[in-house]
Amino acid sequence: MLGMICVRACSALVGFRAPTCVRSLHSFPGITVAQIDEEVAKLLELKAQLGDDGKTQFVLKTPKGTRDYNPKQMAIREKVFNTIIRCFKRHGAETIDTPVFELKETLTGKYGEDSKLIYDLKDQGGELLSLRYDLTVPFARYLAMNKITNIKRYHIAKVYRRDNPAMTRGRYREFYQCDFDIAGQYDAMIPDAECLKIVHEILNELDLGDFRIKVNDRRILDGMFAVCGVPDDKFRTICSTVDKLDKMSWEDVKKEMVNEKGLSEEAADQIGEYVSMQGGMDLAERLLQDHKMSQSKQACAGLSDIKLLFKYLQLFHVTDKVVFDLSLARGLDYYTGVIYEAVLTQAGTVSAANEAQNDTNADESVSVGSVAGGGRYDGLVGMFDPKGRRVPCVGVSIGIERIFSIMEQKAEASPQKVRTTEVQIMVASAQKNLLEERLQLISELWNAGIKAELMYKKNPKLLSQLQYCEEAGIPLVAILGEQELKDGVVKLRVVATREEVDISRADLISEIKRRTEA
């Protein structure tokens, strides 16, 4: 049978018939033509997959959860980055960089249930490595390794997560994080308040629409779990479930607590009463008087700090956007104190929970969820220090990919064209045989720091040069002609108005700067 199949298969694959083989079928009792044809069909299918040349067909695409960025998208992204970096520098931060991969043991045990999203690499010369999941744990390792006890730093770099990507909502497997952190022993809530002020400044400056910043404290959550009857060994796993309240209804969260995490219904119902509370300093004061919460020293310490935080935020004039929300949990294990998260609230930017309930109406393309988050992590550096020395830290991470998704959509909807270059002037010629003169002029402009461009043709048509300027958004054109060369001038054309004026070569650079650097 095997021999017969091989002959028929070879015949099919190379494209000739084998009538002799078919006529000899009686030599293989028990084998039918249908059976052989079935096997041949499978091989033909394999041939089709391999292609005519026998090689595997290669599909050109980016890996799942990643994307390319075209020049227009990069121009928008660069604008966002510049806004964020200006804010970080305004607050006195310096920058660092760390490797894109870390020792696996550096990342292990720092992210709770999210640890399953870490990308592990194959063994490389005896070291087990993983791609970094965020910038916070590498920062803590950096502080411990270099024995740094105080620093105010920002770090903008790519991180990697084996998440379920939702590309239209800005959730990827490879993405940038923009982190700002303050490390050092300082008085309570002063650095924390500055981090929230930074979030407020960035979101205002980017003009993404209305937003709110939710704040809570891990000590309040732990105290709440304790007084509600959650066993100590379930604190972290219940915290991770509460963290899903922005994506799931309370009924589904309760079901996970009870059915999957083994929590009693009574304890879950008590948690439900607390996590529905929102307010400001007044809520913190009320909870300090609560007969259950007041029994927890941890919760009282957290509530006192929330009160102090709101006092400082009032001085920063940002309390109109900040809400004390007991449902905010942030699932990462390393948080020890104040935690916060910024979400967009304008029409069309619904939360993931609302989106799930309104599938038919929700526009997924603008449903981006959280756009910034962070908190205090006083114990993380000590986990890396051989002597366990603690370096208190607080920080915030800006969700650049989600912000970029919104900015990109706004740019698409806007009639204003996005410029992908910063060219100030085009050096053009009105007649033939002026290439050398154009090259001399553009060299003078480049040497003076002017961003200039020319066409790579010896004798380009003037109309083509002017049309290019309009398409690229180049504001000025320096036109050279035989008469201009005789008179020692350049004809300066304003692309938008088509106004033309003769400028002497000596004054050209200062005139370009005056018109474009205002």
C-alpha positions in Angstrom: 0.0 0.0 0.0 2.8 2.4 1.0 4.6 2.0 -2.3 1.4 2.5 -4.3 0.5 5.7 -2.4 4.0 7.1 -2.9 3.9 6.5 -6.7 0.5 8.1 -7.0 1.6 10.9 -4.7 4.7 11.6 -6.7 2.8 11.5 -9.9 0.3 14.1 -8.5 3.0 16.3 -7.0 5.2 16.5 -10.1 2.2 16.8 -12.5 2.2 13.6 -14.6 -0.2 10.6 -14.6 0.7 7.1 -13.7 -1.7 4.9 -15.6 0.6 1.9 -15.2 0.4 2.2 -11.4 -3.4 2.3 -11.5 -3.6 -0.7 -13.8 -1.3 -2.6 -11.4 -3.7 -2.0 -8.5 -4.7 -5.6 -8.5 -1.2 -6.4 -7.3 -2.1 -4.8 -3.9 -5.2 -6.7 -2.6 -7.4 -4.8 -0.1 -6.3 -1.3 -1.4 -8.9 0.7 -3.2 -8.4 3.6 -5.6 -10.5 5.8 -3.3 -8.1 5.2 -0.4 -5.2 6.1 -2.5 -6.9 9.2 -3.9 -7.7 10.3 -0.3 -4.0 10.1 0.6 -3.0 11.9 -2.6 -5.6 14.7 -1.8 -3.9 15.3 1.5 -0.5 15.5 -0.1 -1.8 17.9 -2.7 -3.2 20.1 0.0 0.2 20.1 1.7 1.7 21.0 -1.7 -0.7 24.0 -2.0 0.4 25.2 1.5 4.0 24.9 0.6 3.6 26.8 -2.7 4.8 25.8 -6.1 8.5 26.2 -5.2 8.1 23.8 -2.3 8.8 26.6 0.3 6.5 27.6 3.1 4.4 30.6 2.1 5.5 33.6 4.3 2.8 36.0 5.5 4.1 39.5 6.0 2.6 40.8 9.2 3.6 42.1 12.6 3.4 39.7 15.6 0.1 39.6 17.5 -0.3 42.5 19.9 2.3 44.8 18.1 2.0 47.4 15.3 4.0 49.6 13.0 3.8 53.4 13.1 3.7 55.5 9.9 5.3 59.0 9.8 1.9 60.7 10.6 1.4 58.4 13.7 5.0 59.0 14.8 4.5 62.8 14.6 1.5 62.6 16.9 3.4 60.2 19.2 6.4 62.5 19.3 4.2 65.4 20.3 2.7 63.4 23.2 6.1 62.3 24.4 7.4 65.8 24.3 4.5 67.1 26.4 5.1 64.4 29.0 8.9 64.9 29.1 8.5 68.6 29.5 6.2 68.0 32.5 8.6 65.5 34.1 11.5 67.9 33.6 9.4 70.8 35.0 9.2 68.9 38.2 12.9 68.3 38.4 13.2 64.7 37.2 16.4 63.2 35.7 16.2 60.1 33.4 17.8 56.6 33.5 17.6 53.5 31.3 17.7 49.8 32.1 18.0 46.6 30.0 14.9 45.4 28.1 15.3 42.0 29.7 16.0 41.1 33.4 17.0 38.0 35.2 13.8 36.0 35.6 14.2 35.9 39.4 14.2 39.7 39.5 10.6 39.8 38.1 9.3 36.7 39.8 6.8 37.2 42.6 6.3 41.0 42.1 3.1 41.1 40.1 0.6 38.8 41.8 -1.7 37.1 39.4 -0.3 39.1 36.5 3.0 37.2 36.7 1.5 34.8 34.1 1.8 37.6 31.6 5.6 37.8 31.8 7.5 36.8 28.6 10.2 34.3 29.5 13.2 33.9 27.2 15.0 30.7 26.3 18.1 29.8 28.4 20.9 32.1 27.2 24.3 30.8 28.4 23.1 29.8 31.8 20.9 32.8 32.7 17.1 32.5 32.8 15.8 35.8 31.5 12.4 37.5 31.0 11.4 40.6 29.1 10.5 43.4 31.5 6.8 43.6 32.5 7.0 47.2 33.7 9.6 49.9 34.5 9.0 49.9 38.3 10.6 46.6 39.3 13.7 47.3 37.2 13.9 50.7 38.8 13.8 49.1 42.3 16.5 46.7 41.3 18.6 49.6 39.9 18.3 51.5 43.3 19.2 48.5 45.3 22.1 47.5 43.1 23.6 51.0 43.0 22.8 51.7 46.7 20.8 54.9 45.8 18.5 56.1 48.6 17.0 59.2 46.9 16.3 60.2 43.3 13.5 61.8 41.3 13.6 60.0 37.9 11.6 59.5 34.8 12.0 56.6 32.4 10.3 56.1 29.0 10.8 52.7 27.4 9.0 49.6 26.0 7.6 46.9 28.2 6.2 43.5 27.2 3.1 41.5 28.4 1.5 38.3 27.1 -1.8 40.0 27.4 -4.9 39.5 25.3 -4.4 42.5 23.0 -7.2 44.9 22.2 -5.5 47.1 19.6 -8.3 49.6 19.1 -8.3 50.4 22.8 -4.6 50.9 23.0 -3.8 47.5 24.7 -0.7 45.8 23.2 1.8 43.1 24.0 4.7 45.5 23.3 4.1 49.1 24.4 5.7 52.2 25.9 5.4 53.2 29.5 6.2 56.7 30.7 7.2 56.5 34.4 7.9 59.2 37.0 9.0 58.1 40.5 10.3 59.8 43.6 12.5 57.6 45.9 13.6 58.7 49.3 12.6 59.3 52.9 10.3 62.3 52.9 7.4 63.6 54.9 4.0 61.9 54.4 2.0 62.6 51.2 4.1 65.5 49.8 5.7 63.4 47.0 2.4 61.5 46.5 0.5 64.8 46.0 3.1 65.9 43.4 2.6 62.7 41.4 -1.1 63.4 41.2 -0.4 67.0 40.2 1.8 65.7 37.4 -1.0 63.4 36.1 -3.4 66.4 36.2 -1.0 68.6 34.3 -0.3 66.1 31.6 -3.9 65.1 30.9 -4.9 68.8 30.9 -2.1 69.8 28.5 -2.9 66.9 26.1 -6.5 68.0 26.0 -8.0 64.5 25.9 -11.3 65.6 27.4 -12.8 65.3 30.9 -11.1 62.9 33.3 -11.0 61.9 36.9 -8.3 60.6 39.1 -9.4 57.8 41.6 -7.3 57.4 44.8 -7.3 54.8 47.5 -4.8 53.2 49.9 -3.7 49.6 50.1 -3.8 49.9 53.9 -7.4 50.9 53.7 -8.2 47.9 51.5 -6.3 45.5 53.8 -8.0 46.9 56.8 -11.4 46.6 55.0 -10.7 43.0 54.1 -9.8 42.2 57.7 -12.9 43.8 59.3 -15.1 42.1 56.7 -13.7 38.7 57.6 -11.3 37.9 54.7 -8.6 35.5 55.9 -5.1 36.9 55.8 -3.9 34.5 53.2 -6.6 35.6 50.8 -5.9 39.4 51.0 -3.9 39.5 47.8 -6.1 37.3 45.7 -9.3 39.1 46.8 -7.5 42.4 46.1 -6.9 41.2 42.5 -10.6 40.4 42.1 -11.7 43.8 43.4 -9.3 45.3 40.9 -11.6 43.9 38.1 -14.5 46.2 39.2 -13.7 48.6 36.3 -14.2 45.7 33.9 -16.9 43.6 35.5 -20.1 44.1 37.4 -20.2 43.7 41.2 -22.3 40.5 40.7 -19.6 38.9 38.6 -16.8 40.1 41.0 -18.7 38.7 44.0 -19.3 35.4 42.1 -15.5 35.1 41.5 -14.8 35.9 45.2 -17.2 33.2 46.4 -17.0 30.5 43.8 -13.4 30.7 42.7 -11.6 32.3 45.6 -13.6 30.5 48.4 -14.7 33.6 50.3 -17.9 33.5 52.3 -21.0 35.3 50.9 -21.3 37.3 54.1 -17.7 38.6 53.8 -18.2 39.4 50.1 -21.5 41.3 50.8 -19.7 43.4 53.5 -16.9 44.2 51.0 -19.6 45.2 48.5 -21.0 47.8 50.8 -17.6 49.5 51.2 -16.4 49.3 47.5 -19.5 51.2 46.4 -18.3 54.3 48.4 -16.9 57.4 46.6 -16.1 60.9 47.9 -13.3 63.2 49.1 -11.9 64.3 52.4 -15.4 64.0 53.9 -15.5 60.3 53.1 -12.2 59.7 54.8 -13.4 61.5 57.9 -16.7 59.5 57.9 -14.8 56.2 57.6 -12.5 57.1 60.5 -15.7 57.1 62.6 -17.0 53.9 61.0 -17.5 51.3 63.8 -15.8 48.5 61.7 -13.1 50.5 59.9 -12.0 52.3 63.1 -11.1 48.9 64.5 -8.3 48.5 62.0 -5.1 50.5 62.8 -4.0 49.9 59.2 -7.1 51.4 57.7 -7.0 54.3 60.1 -3.4 55.1 59.1 -4.4 55.0 55.4 -7.5 57.2 56.0 -5.4 59.8 57.9 -3.0 59.9 54.9 -5.9 60.3 52.5 -7.1 63.3 54.5 -3.6 64.8 54.4 -3.3 64.1 50.6 -6.5 65.9 49.9 -5.3 68.9 51.9 -2.2 69.2 49.7 -4.2 68.6 46.6 -6.5 71.5 47.5 -3.3 73.7 47.6 -2.4 72.4 44.1 -6.0 73.2 42.9 -6.6 69.7 41.5 -9.3 68.3 43.9 -12.0 69.0 41.2 -10.6 66.0 39.3 -9.7 63.7 42.2 -12.1 61.2 43.9 -11.5 58.9 46.9 -12.8 55.6 45.5 -12.8 52.4 47.7 -13.3 50.2 44.7 -9.8 51.1 43.4 -7.4 48.2 44.1 -4.6 48.0 41.5 -3.7 44.3 41.5 0.1 44.6 41.6 1.5 43.0 44.8 4.2 45.6 45.4 1.9 48.6 46.4 2.0 49.4 50.1 0.2 52.7 50.5 -1.6 55.3 48.4 -2.7 54.1 44.9 -4.3 56.0 42.1 -5.6 55.7 38.6 -6.8 58.2 36.0 -9.7 57.5 33.7 -11.3 59.5 30.9 -14.9 60.4 31.5 -16.0 62.3 28.4 -18.9 61.1 26.2 -17.8 58.1 24.1 -15.0 57.0 26.4 -17.0 54.5 28.4 -15.5 52.3 31.0 -14.9 48.6 30.2 -17.8 47.7 32.5 -20.2 50.0 30.8 -18.9 48.7 27.4 -19.7 45.1 28.4 -23.3 46.1 29.3 -23.8 48.2 26.2 -22.2 46.2 23.4 -24.5 47.5 20.7 -23.9 51.1 21.5 -20.4 51.3 22.8 -17.7 52.5 20.4 -14.8 50.3 21.1 -12.4 52.5 19.2 -12.6 55.2 21.9 -13.1 53.0 25.0 -9.6 53.2 26.4 -10.1 52.8 30.1 -7.3 53.9 32.4 -4.8 56.4 31.0 -2.5 56.6 34.1 -1.9 54.8 37.3 0.6 54.4 40.2 1.0 54.4 43.9 3.4 54.0 46.8 5.7 50.9 47.0 7.9 51.3 50.1 9.0 47.6 50.3 10.0 46.8 46.8 13.6 48.1 46.9 14.2 46.2 50.2 13.3 42.9 48.4 16.5 43.3 46.3 18.8 44.7 49.0 20.9 42.0 50.7 20.3 43.6 54.1 16.7 44.4 53.4 17.2 48.2 53.6 14.0 49.9 52.6 13.9 52.9 50.2 10.3 54.4 50.2 9.1 55.1 46.7 6.0 56.6 45.0 5.4 57.0 41.3 3.0 57.2 38.4 3.0 55.6 34.9 1.3 57.4 32.0 -0.6 55.0 29.6 1.0 56.4 26.4 -0.5 53.8 24.0 -4.1 54.5 25.2 -3.5 58.2 25.1 -2.0 57.8 21.6 -5.1 55.9 20.4 -7.3 58.9 21.3 -4.9 61.5 19.9 -4.7 59.5 16.6 -8.5 59.5 16.3 -8.7 63.2 17.1 -6.2 63.9 14.3 -8.2 61.8 11.9 -11.3 63.8 12.7 -9.6 67.2 12.5 -9.4 69.1 9.2 -5.9 70.3 10.3 -3.2 68.4 8.5 -0.5 66.6 10.7 3.0 67.6 9.6 5.4 64.7 9.6 8.6 66.9 9.2 9.8 70.2 10.6 11.2 71.6 7.4 11.0 75.4 7.5 11.8 76.2 3.9 12.2 74.6 0.4 15.0 75.7 -1.8 13.6 75.9 -5.3 14.7 77.1 -8.8 12.6 78.9 -11.4 14.8 78.0 -14.4 17.0 75.2 -15.5 20.7 74.6 -14.8 20.6 76.1 -11.2 21.4 72.9 -9.3 24.8 74.1 -8.0 23.3 77.5 -6.8 20.5 75.6 -5.0 23.1 73.3 -3.3 25.2 76.3 -2.2 22.1 78.1 -0.7 20.8 75.0 1.1 24.2 74.4 2.6 24.2 78.0 4.0 20.8 77.4 5.5 21.8 74.0 7.0 24.9 75.6 8.5 22.8 78.3 10.1 20.5 75.7 11.7 17.6 76.2 9.3 15.6 73.1 8.5 15.6 73.1 4.7 14.9 70.7 1.8 15.3 70.6 -2.0 14.2 68.3 -4.8 16.7 65.6 -5.9 16.5 66.6 -9.6 18.8 68.8 -11.7 16.0 70.7 -13.3 12.7 70.3 -11.4 9.6 72.1 -12.5 8.7 75.1 -10.3 5.1 73.9 -10.1 6.2 70.5 -8.8 8.3 72.1 -6.2 5.5 74.4 -5.0 3.0 71.5 -4.9 5.4 69.5 -2.8 5.5 72.3 -0.3 1.7 72.4 0.0 1.5 68.7 0.4 4.2 68.5 3.0 3.1 71.7 4.9 6.4 73.5 4.3 5.6 77.2 5.1 8.2 79.0 2.9 10.0 78.6 -0.4 13.3 80.2 -1.4 13.1 80.7 -5.2 16.3 81.2 -7.2 16.3 82.5 -10.7 18.8 84.1 -13.0 17.5 87.6 -12.2 17.6 86.9 -8.4 21.2 85.7 -8.7 22.2 88.9 -10.6 20.5 91.1 -8.0 21.9 89.2 -5.0 18.5 88.4 -3.6 16.2 85.4 -3.1 12.5 85.4 -3.8 10.8 84.3 -0.6 7.3 82.8 -1.1 4.8 82.2 1.7 3.1 79.0 0.7 -0.2 79.6 2.5 -0.9 83.1 1.1 1.3 82.9 -2.1 2.8 86.2 -1.2 6.3 86.8 -2.6 9.0 89.2 -1.5 12.6 89.7 -2.5 15.1 89.3 0.4 18.8 90.0 0.2 21.0 86.9 0.7 22.6 88.6 3.8 19.1 88.9 5.5 17.6 85.6 4.4 18.5 83.5 7.4 17.2 86.1 9.9 14.0 86.5 7.9 13.3 82.8 7.8 13.8 82.6 11.6 11.6 85.6 12.1 8.8 84.0 10.1 9.0 80.4 11.3 10.3 80.4 14.9 7.6 82.7 16.4 
